[in-house]
Amino acid sequence: MQSENPLIADFVKLMNSAAGTFAGMTREARDGARERLKETLGGLDFVSREEFDAVKDMAAKAREENEALSERLAALEAKLAK
């Protein structure tokens, strides 16, 4: 059932326009915030997963070599102590 009252019809049109404007402002604010976040994060120095894994592997290898050298040193020191 529609109203024949022009005042109510104008009020409904105004509310529909306001809702559309508010939705547009919300979209614009969201898109602007997303763009600012991309710009901010784009300036930071992040490493890729491949680079991280490569450095992690290098550290593990260095740790193993360090342990092997420590054992070798302990054996040489024990030999000299005799």
VOGU-3710 file (C-alpha; in Angstrom, 3 decimals, decimal comma):
1> mqsenpliad> 0,000/0,000/0,000  1,554/3,253/-1,125  0,824/6,607/0,348  -0,645/9,339/-1,812  0,815/11,967/0,510  3,549/13,923/-1,364  5,232/14,892/1,914  5,771/11,228/2,808  6,930/10,414/-0,733  9,457/13,255/-0,614
11> fvklmnsaag> 10,657/12,109/2,811  11,134/8,548/1,522  13,103/9,855/-1,492  15,271/11,936/0,845  15,984/8,931/3,080  16,840/6,755/0,063  19,237/9,412/-1,203  20,798/9,770/2,245  21,278/5,996/2,500  22,933/5,923/-0,927
21> tfagmtrear> 25,188/8,816/-0,003  26,139/7,171/3,282  26,945/3,876/1,509  29,108/5,767/-0,990  30,951/7,592/1,807  31,551/4,288/3,571  32,991/2,728/0,407  35,180/5,771/-0,204  36,512/5,743/3,378  37,233/2,008/3,214
31> dgarerlket> 39,036/2,315/-0,119  41,048/5,299/1,116  42,093/3,492/4,300  43,067/0,414/2,287  45,192/2,547/-0,067  46,954/4,304/2,834  47,692/0,939/4,441  49,163/-0,379/1,186  51,380/2,698/0,890  52,541/2,346/4,493
41> lggldfvsre> 53,298/-1,356/4,236  54,891/-0,927/0,820  57,631/1,228/2,317  58,619/-1,380/4,901  61,366/-3,896/4,248  59,806/-7,335/4,386  61,679/-10,415/3,266  60,161/-13,034/1,044  59,507/-16,524/2,301  62,252/-17,873/0,026
51> efdavkdmaa> 64,831/-15,470/1,479  63,765/-16,344/5,023  64,050/-20,074/4,338  67,480/-19,612/2,735  68,819/-17,729/5,782  67,236/-20,288/8,105  69,016/-23,110/6,244  72,309/-21,204/6,374  71,939/-20,734/10,142  71,202/-24,452/10,651
61> kareeneals> 74,264/-25,399/8,589  76,461/-22,953/10,536  75,159/-24,394/13,818  76,017/-27,945/12,687  79,501/-26,859/11,594  79,998/-25,094/14,932  79,050/-28,245/16,833  81,405/-30,366/14,695  84,267/-27,916/15,251  83,576/-27,862/18,999
71> erlaaleakl> 83,802/-31,661/19,114  87,002/-31,576/17,078  88,520/-28,952/19,378  87,573/-30,948/22,462  89,228/-34,041/20,954  92,411/-32,097/20,134  92,539/-30,564/23,619  92,093/-34,020/25,161  94,903/-35,338/22,977  97,213/-32,487/24,027
81> ak> 96,378/-32,979/27,695  97,679/-36,565/27,615
//
